[in-house]
Amino acid sequence: MKPTDTSARDAAVQQNRRVWNETAAIHERVRMPALMNDIARGNFSTLDATEARIFASLGVERGLAVAQLCCNNARELLSLALRDAGRCTGFDLSDAFIDQGRRLAAAAKAHLELVCTSVYDIPTRFDGLYDVVYVTVGALGWMPDLAGFLAVAARLLAPGGSLFIYEMHPLLDMLDPDSGLTLKHSYFRHEPYVNEAEADYYDPSTRVNETSFWYHYTLAELFTGCLRRGLAITHFEEHAHDVSTVFAHLAAEHMLPLSYTLIARKRA
């Protein structure tokens, strides 16, 4: 079951922190050289067309302040900083990925404020400072407490600010990635997925040995969670493309929603 008290929640977060620090060592080898090369060539951006369109509609390039939750190595946040976003702050629980993000920012000569912390422990000094709180691929599944996560997102936003989520579609949690469109799990599942010795998503030849916990949430839980935190949903769109690297083989079928975008605005 999903943790129902803060001690169980924090224990799950710390276990997932160990997973991400192990993963960071793999990505240091297989991803960092290419990212550094892209920075050196200029015009660095990892944003796809969907993200770029929505950030443009939000007016981020007019100097808006952006916070990214679960920022990993902050490559997307760096892309925004280089597109004239204002204050750019990233939060992630992996100190190894935060270190990678700082090195990417230094190479690009861009200022990013990167903070190593669990989302649930983000200090209150950041409250109300951001025009946009940004969440992207795979972040929500690592959160043992969705309501608590959305509460933090809401308090970080300035009045009138927007939460922007670009995520894997929860329907994908029903599928076995190795057997195409075969349904394997209930959409209404409450137990976390427990993964051991999983192949890394960038380097499938390498296994991540630490045990991880992945949490499934329905769209109804997400929508209701936003509304209960005073975040009015102003945009929701489902997409046939895969925002992760896990289900890209299903995109050609054009049968399922593989990702979604959501914008929820805080009351002015």
ZIFEN-V9036 format. One record per helix or strand of 3 or more residues. SS is the DSSP state (@ for helix, = for strand). FROM is the first residue (numbers start at 1). TO is the last residue. If there is no record, write none. Layout:
((SS FROM TO) (SS FROM TO))
This chain:
((@ 6 30) (@ 32 41) (@ 49 58) (@ 60 62) (= 66 69) (@ 75 81) (= 88 92) (@ 95 108) (= 113 116) (@ 119 121) (@ 124 126) (= 130 135) (@ 140 142) (@ 146 156) (= 157 168) (@ 170 174) (@ 177 179) (= 193 195) (= 212 214) (@ 219 228) (= 231 239) (@ 248 253) (= 259 266))
